[in-house]
């Protein structure tokens, strides 16, 4: 793909592709047929290609809210495509794509001056930037886990509601079993927690060694990320030690995702103060 | 196409008559042999508990088989007076017969809309007919098509989605909670008929273990023997409940055997938050309905399952127009393809006959003019004859192709045979 073609790829290209994929998936739930799924997958894949091209060309940094949201949306788009292919009968896209589209929209809303915080991959990986990049990637990995846990929690609540109301199984939106959703949720949290802890440790070391300036210990980003870690700890304790009903755990996972969004949207001290 | 589908089903004939017309293996073999020998027909006999149908196809040049003749035939095979059979038989001809078979194979003509068993029965009937050499070009093309269409209908519409019987709806519910059953334990409490039916469906999920408990140890042993389960004494019911992932209760107890309090105190704390599904098939109910929370424990009774089965059926009915439309397009395609295939020999014969006529005139003419014409002039004369032949045949062949697309080329083929003296 030439640079001029990549330059012409915009947020609208992949956001609209994802939107078309979502609408086609919704169509499939009402009028079952192979065509809907194939067309939906084609749009979803096209969106992912455009999204990847955009990221490759612009190389947004995860240190900025804009970049972190866009990268998170990209990983979740991969998750969507994987899930849609592997769980053909389930309405996977109906849950994942709205989050992907929402994250892309949010990143666009925050893209007031993306160039101000943009630096290229080789730059962050070099010298002092290496630990900043490590911190960013660890937090991004944890964010993916938390997002997957959020999606699994939504599915769980919907499925549990169906069971509580004794609605006919399947319905318009076919879903995975409670057991499968619960396994997905548990794995996502098990992966996210160590990544979040390691990311926080690296971030704390960077802050304490004065790599950033200003009153950063009390910045919204630091506080919400710390709060997220505490919520996670509680979540893990309740899951493995407290035998709390899974519905409550799902609600707590959704709360963790909300905190994550605030943390991602909040300005990063490294970007604000400028890493050395 | 000279195809007929003649038979009766639950709507046209009472079970008493259908029982008398049922085909066992010996009668099927005899009927197929008779149909092929006596009527020079291709034949398939489809006999299920809901229908008895004979699909017959003959050469286009001979008369079709109709209800009175088939009633006589069935009368001979089954020893029932033809007058008692004929009023209950229906007849579908050509494209309508193909459509009927496609609908039957897809479960659209079944008592339980979209049921899948019928496709297997259609396949079996066809394979039996093939085994006895009773099928020919038309039925060999029609039946595989019917099976392919039935698969399309089931996968591309929601006509076969979900279970529609009360006992099998339990499987749908349990699959909403669990995804793997190799590590799950089923507990059967009591020995009611509905419970046994449901257990049969649940056993298909291949759970790791089946526990059986009953106030009467002999009955427990009998159920355990039937399903390959293990008997637990009645006084260990709470232990069994704490252990089981799926519970099937079907006792005749006049009061609930598991109250909310008993469950909350003796079962729930020992389950460690693991989900449990309880099917309370007893009337009066065995479990307090307040135990149900749709999260850690889901309790479904006979009414819940019945409601789901009804909803499933209503859902299937919504997909009927899409299924019918798919079948219509497949029938049109099949009939068009068949007619085109049937036109081939007629067009071949027609061209060959006219070739002979042309050569019969042109060859002596060229011989007579030998020496008087140059090679170029001879070629021009040959070309003129060919052009005339092509123009002459263009109209009939185009009309034949056109009528094939409309599914009505049989009459025209016959007319061409007669007009040009072609062999049948």
HADDOCK unambig.tbl for C-alpha pairs under 7 A between the chains (distance, minus, plus):
assign (segid A and resid 32 and name CA) (segid B and resid 156 and name CA) 6.10 0.50 0.50
assign (segid A and resid 32 and name CA) (segid B and resid 157 and name CA) 5.63 0.50 0.50
assign (segid A and resid 32 and name CA) (segid B and resid 158 and name CA) 6.64 0.50 0.50
assign (segid A and resid 33 and name CA) (segid B and resid 156 and name CA) 4.68 0.50 0.50
assign (segid A and resid 33 and name CA) (segid B and resid 157 and name CA) 6.48 0.50 0.50
assign (segid A and resid 34 and name CA) (segid B and resid 156 and name CA) 6.48 0.50 0.50
assign (segid A and resid 160 and name CA) (segid B and resid 294 and name CA) 5.48 0.50 0.50
assign (segid A and resid 160 and name CA) (segid B and resid 295 and name CA) 5.57 0.50 0.50
assign (segid A and resid 161 and name CA) (segid B and resid 294 and name CA) 6.78 0.50 0.50
assign (segid A and resid 163 and name CA) (segid B and resid 294 and name CA) 4.79 0.50 0.50
assign (segid A and resid 163 and name CA) (segid B and resid 298 and name CA) 6.90 0.50 0.50
assign (segid A and resid 164 and name CA) (segid B and resid 293 and name CA) 5.76 0.50 0.50
assign (segid A and resid 164 and name CA) (segid B and resid 294 and name CA) 3.81 0.50 0.50
assign (segid A and resid 166 and name CA) (segid B and resid 304 and name CA) 6.97 0.50 0.50
assign (segid A and resid 168 and name CA) (segid B and resid 308 and name CA) 5.05 0.50 0.50
assign (segid A and resid 168 and name CA) (segid B and resid 311 and name CA) 6.93 0.50 0.50
assign (segid A and resid 169 and name CA) (segid B and resid 172 and name CA) 6.12 0.50 0.50
assign (segid A and resid 169 and name CA) (segid B and resid 173 and name CA) 6.05 0.50 0.50
assign (segid A and resid 169 and name CA) (segid B and resid 176 and name CA) 6.69 0.50 0.50
assign (segid A and resid 177 and name CA) (segid B and resid 175 and name CA) 6.24 0.50 0.50
assign (segid A and resid 177 and name CA) (segid B and resid 176 and name CA) 4.44 0.50 0.50
assign (segid A and resid 177 and name CA) (segid B and resid 177 and name CA) 4.80 0.50 0.50
assign (segid A and resid 177 and name CA) (segid B and resid 178 and name CA) 5.51 0.50 0.50
assign (segid A and resid 177 and name CA) (segid B and resid 179 and name CA) 5.73 0.50 0.50
assign (segid A and resid 178 and name CA) (segid B and resid 176 and name CA) 6.36 0.50 0.50
assign (segid A and resid 178 and name CA) (segid B and resid 177 and name CA) 4.65 0.50 0.50
assign (segid A and resid 178 and name CA) (segid B and resid 178 and name CA) 6.34 0.50 0.50
assign (segid A and resid 179 and name CA) (segid B and resid 177 and name CA) 5.85 0.50 0.50
assign (segid A and resid 179 and name CA) (segid B and resid 178 and name CA) 5.11 0.50 0.50
assign (segid A and resid 179 and name CA) (segid B and resid 179 and name CA) 6.16 0.50 0.50
assign (segid A and resid 180 and name CA) (segid B and resid 179 and name CA) 6.06 0.50 0.50
assign (segid A and resid 243 and name CA) (segid B and resid 272 and name CA) 5.98 0.50 0.50
assign (segid A and resid 243 and name CA) (segid B and resid 273 and name CA) 5.58 0.50 0.50
assign (segid A and resid 245 and name CA) (segid B and resid 273 and name CA) 6.30 0.50 0.50
assign (segid A and resid 245 and name CA) (segid B and resid 296 and name CA) 6.69 0.50 0.50
assign (segid A and resid 247 and name CA) (segid B and resid 295 and name CA) 6.75 0.50 0.50
